Amino acid sequence: ETFCQTTTGLWACCPIESGVCCNDGLHCCPKDHLCLSNGTCHSATNQSLSLSFPLKDTLSIVSCPDGSSCPNANTCCQISSGEYACCPLPDAVCCSKLIEIKFWK
């Protein structure tokens, strides 16, 4: 599944692997598709239209000091660029020299 931010700022699941989150914060489309405002997905490769998928299972988030966020039960860790990345463990101890691997952003 893919995580998408909702209209309320929370995160929800798109039931598609590598899905594309729609700007409406309510729907998602398959990979390599565009979200259209009428609730459909447009494939650039074969010019077809299909219905978008509703987001489900809203998740709570952990706010990081730079304004980014991580899923609940994760820890925000500052990486070498100064940004924050998510460690998929609650209350984790962040290493002093993190490379730029982002689990969530």
C-alpha positions in Angstrom: 0.0 0.0 0.0 0.9 3.6 -0.4 0.5 6.3 2.3 -1.2 9.5 1.2 -1.9 12.7 3.2 -5.6 13.5 3.7 -7.4 16.8 3.6 -7.2 16.9 7.4 -3.4 16.5 7.4 -3.5 12.9 8.6 -2.2 10.0 6.7 -4.3 7.2 5.1 -3.6 4.1 3.1 -4.0 3.8 -0.7 -4.8 0.2 -1.4 -2.4 0.1 -4.4 1.3 -0.6 -4.3 3.2 2.5 -5.6 -0.1 4.4 -6.0 -0.3 8.0 -6.9 -1.9 10.2 -4.3 -4.6 12.6 -5.6 -4.5 16.3 -4.6 -8.0 16.0 -3.2 -6.7 14.0 -0.2 -9.4 11.5 -0.7 -8.4 9.2 -3.6 -5.4 7.6 -5.3 -4.7 6.1 -8.7 -2.4 3.3 -10.0 1.2 4.0 -10.8 1.7 5.9 -14.1 -1.7 7.4 -13.9 -2.9 11.0 -13.3 -5.6 11.9 -10.9 -8.4 13.9 -12.6 -10.8 16.2 -10.7 -13.8 14.2 -11.7 -12.6 11.2 -9.6 -11.1 9.2 -12.4 -7.5 8.2 -13.2 -6.0 8.8 -16.6 -3.3 6.5 -18.0 -0.8 8.4 -20.1 0.3 5.2 -21.9 -3.0 3.9 -23.2 -5.2 7.0 -22.8 -7.8 5.0 -20.8 -9.8 6.2 -17.8 -10.5 4.2 -14.7 -12.1 5.0 -11.3 -9.8 6.2 -8.5 -9.5 4.3 -5.3 -10.7 5.8 -2.0 -8.2 6.2 0.8 -8.8 4.1 3.9 -7.6 3.5 7.4 -6.5 7.0 8.6 -3.2 6.8 10.5 -2.0 9.1 13.3 1.3 10.8 12.8 4.4 11.9 14.7 5.4 15.5 14.0 9.1 16.1 13.4 10.9 19.3 14.4 11.3 20.4 10.7 7.5 20.2 10.1 7.6 16.9 8.3 5.9 13.9 9.8 6.2 10.1 10.3 3.6 7.4 10.9 2.6 6.8 14.5 5.0 4.5 16.4 8.0 5.8 14.4 10.8 8.1 15.5 11.9 11.2 13.7 15.7 11.1 13.2 17.7 14.0 11.7 19.9 13.0 8.7 23.1 14.5 7.4 21.2 17.0 5.2 19.5 18.5 8.3 16.1 17.0 7.2 14.3 14.4 9.2 13.6 10.8 8.2 11.5 8.2 9.9 12.8 5.3 11.8 10.1 2.5 11.9 10.6 1.9 15.6 8.9 3.8 18.5 11.2 5.8 20.8 14.3 4.7 18.9 17.7 6.1 19.6 18.9 7.8 16.4 22.5 7.2 15.3 24.8 10.2 15.3 25.7 9.9 11.6 22.7 8.9 9.5 23.0 8.5 5.8 20.2 9.8 3.6 17.9 6.8 3.6 14.3 7.9 4.1 11.8 5.4 5.4 9.0 8.0 5.1 8.7 11.5 4.0 
